[in-house]
Amino acid sequence: MPTPERTIVITGASSGFGAAAVRAFADRGDRVWGTMRDTAGRNAAKKAELEGYSPRITIAEMDVTSDNSVAEGFAHILDDGPVDILINNAGIMYIGMTEAYSLAQAAEQMDTNYFGAIRAMQAVLPSMRAAGSGLIINTSSIAGRVSVPFFGTYCATKHALEAYSQSLRYEVAPFGVDVALVEPGPFPSNLLAAGKPPALEDVLASYGDLRDVPTTMVSGFADMLASDQAPDPQMVVDTYLALADAAPGKRKTRTVVGITWGVDEVNAFTQPRQDALLKEMQLDGVLGGADA
């Protein structure tokens, strides 16, 4: 039986997982809103390309780091009808000596990867709770479950997103709303190219020869991701699709995709312990969201 048409919102739709997911959901008959910044400028061609791909696709202007932009973008989207699924995909990643990234640079990543996701979730949750259904998929990372050298500021944003999503999942489950995390490993994307070097040159210089290690590591990553050995980004899109199609209330909290760095093992060990808190805090009768 065909799946009824749903309304999907996907942030960060200008490239990578976001753009591919917009196309994939439209191919399945869903109404898809992709969001991106600067749709009248540098992303105008990407907007035109996606909207030309299918009449089911509309691209909305949205900067997830701006309260006003998110509010205006979702007001426009919700005027067209309720949102069934939100996929928070927008993100940025800086790789380098953790100490040498300025507070402003750490804040830039947190504002996009963490606060940006919160802005989008708060825009759709009232209507989802009122409807008694909905799904939020937050694109995290394996770097949200383990801490990786030279990824310190990025890891912090994804650890924050993981914690927020886990608590929120329990709290909105009684309203029929699911929250799920997708944790990709390294995939070919524009994240590496869009990164910024550390701003604190004096701190960087004080590390001596060690300062060059992140550059060498990133170069190795880039070579691997450009090779035939690179994992297929479609794996992440397929995970979005599978979560969207899964039975409400039965969706896994966390799904690792691609190279795991042992995060699948971490999740298998910690998720039962995490979910046990509901019973231990005597909240299992009023909340939900524990993995089946």
N, C-alpha and C positions, 0 to 999 in steps of 0.2 A: 504494500500500500504506500503511495507517495506520501512524503512528509508534508504536512500543511506549511504554507508559506509563513516564515518567521521574519521579524525585523531584527537585523544584526547591525551593531555599531562596532567598528574596528578602528582604534586610534593608531596613529603612526602608519598610515596606509600608503605613503609615498614610495616605499620600496620594501624589499625583503619579505619577511613573513607576512607583514600587513597587506602589501599589494597582492601577494599570492592568495592570501585568505579571502580578500574581497572578491577576487575572480572565482575562487572555488565555491564560496557560498552562493554567489549569483548563478553559477552553473547548475546548482542544485535547486534553483527556483526560489531562493530567499530574496527578500528586499534588503539591500545592503547599503549602509552608509559608511563610507570611509572618511576619516578625518586626517587633515594635514595642515601645516602652516603655509602661508604665502601662496594661496591658490591663484592669485592674480599675478604673481611674479615668478619666482624661480621654479615653483611647482605647477605652473599653469599647464605645461605640456603633460605632466603626469596626471593631472586632473582630467584633461581632455582624453587621454589614452584610456583611463579606467572607465570614464563615463561612456566612451565610445565602444567599450568592450561589451556592455550589456545595458539595456534600458532599466534593469533592476538596480543599477549602481548609481548612487549620487555621492559626490564628494563635498563635504562640508568644511569650511574654514574653521580651524581650531588649533590654538596653541595651548597645550595642556599645562604650561607653566603660568597661565594667566587666568585668574578667577573670572574676569569678565568674558574672555574669549570662550571658556568652557561653558559658562552660563548661557551666553548668546547662541553658541553652537548647538547645545542640547535643547534650548527653547525652540530653535528652528526644527530640529529633528523630531521632537515630541509633538510639535504641531501637526506633523504628518501621521502620528499614531504612536502607540506605546512601543517600547523597546523590549524585545524578548531576551536578547543576548548581547552583552557588552564584552568585547575582547580588548583589554588594555595591553596594547602592543608597543606603544611609543616608548623609546628608551635611548639613552646615550651611555657610552662606556669610555672611560679614560684608563689607560694602562701605563704605569710608570712608578717611580719611587713614591711610596705612599706619603712619606713625610714632606716631600717636595711639592705636593699639590696644595695650593692655597685653600683657605677656608671658603673663598668665593667659588673655586672650582668644585670643591666637595658639595657646596650648596647647589650649584648648577645641576649636578647629577641627581641630587636628592629631590630637587624641585620637579624634574622630569619623571624620574623613575618611581618615586614614592608619592610625593604630594600630587603630581599630575594624575596618577592612578586614583588617588582618593577623590580628587575633584570630579573625575568622571563617574566614579561609583556613587558619590553623593547626589549626582545629577539624575541617576536612573533608579536608585533604590526606593524612593518614596512610591513611585508608580508601580514598581515590581512588587513591593510589599502589599500595596493596595489590590493588585491583581491576584495575589496569592501564587505567583509563579515568576520565574526568571532565572537566568544564569549569568554569572560574571566569571570570566576566565582572565586571570592575571598572569601575564607572561613574566615569569621570574627568570631564574638561571640556576645551573648547578652551583654557581658562585653565590647563590643565596642560601646554600646549605653547608658549604665548606668555605673556608677563608683561604684565598690564594695569594701567594706573594705577588706584589706589584699591581694587584687588583683591589687594594684596600678600600679606596673610596667608592668604587663600583660595588664591591661586595656588601658594603654597609647599606647601600640603597636597597639591594635585593633582600638582605636579611630583614630590613625594616618592612618591606612589602610582604614577605613571608609571614612575619609575626602579625601584622595587621589583618592579612587575609585569613589566617587561621582563627583568630578571635572573631572576626566578622562572620565567618562561616557558621560558627556555633550560634551566633546571635540572630542571624536572619533565616536559619533553617526552619524555625516554627512558622514562618510566613510563606514557606514553599519556595524560597530562593536559595539556589546553590551557588557557592563560591568555590572555584577550583584553581589550582596553580599548575602551570606548565613550566617545566624546568629544562630548557634546552642546554646542551653542551655547546662547544664551538661549532658554528656553521658558517658557510659562506654568506656574508652579509656586508652592509656598509658600516657596521659598528667600528671595526678597526680603522677604516679610512677616516671616519668622522671624529675620532678621538683627538684630544688635545695633549700636548706635552706639559709636564709640570711647570708651574709659573715661578716657583721659588728657586731660581738659578743658584743662589749661594748655598742653599741646602743641598741641591743636587751635586754641586762641585765637591762638597765635603765628603761625599761617598766614594771618591776616588774612582778606581776602575769598575767598581760595582755599579756605577751609574749607567754603564753601557749594557748591562745584562738585560734590562727590559726591552731595549731596542732589538737586541739579538733574538730574544724570545719571540717578540711580535713578528719579526721577519720570518722566523721558523713557522709560526702559526699561519702567516699569510701564504707561505709556500705550500703548506699542507692543504689549506682551504682552497687553493687554486689548482690542486692536483686531482687526479682521478680517485684518490683515497678520501676525498672530502665527503662527509655525510650529506645526504640530499635534504635541502630545506623543506621539501614537500612533506617530510616526516613530521615536522612541527604543524604544518597546515592540516595534515591528516589527524593529528591529535586534537586540534580544535574541532574538527568535524565530528570525531568520535565522541567527544565530550558533549557537543551540542545534541547529538542523537541519542545519548545514553538516557536511561530512565531517570527522571527527577528524583532526588533524594538518594540515588545510588551511585553518583559520580565520585570517583576517587578524589581525595584532597589534593594529592600531588602526583604528577606524571613526569618522569624523567624521559628526555628524548635525545637520542644520539649518544655521543661520548659521555660517559657517566661520571668519571672520576670517583667512583664508589658511592655516589649520592643515592643510587637505588638501594644500596645496602644501609646507608644512614636512615633513609626513610622507612625501610622495613623494620628497623630496630626502634626508631623513635616514635612513629605514628601511633602504635598501640599505647605506648606510655603517655603520649600527649592526650589521646582521646580518653584515657582512664581518668583524667582530671575531672571530666564531667560528673562521673559517678562519685568520685572522692569529695568533690565540692557540693554534692547533692544537687547538681544542676541538670542531671540527665532527664529529669521529669519535665523540665520547662524549656530546655534548649535542645539542640540536635546537631547534626552534621558530623558525627563520628563516622569513620569509614566503616562500611558494611563488613 
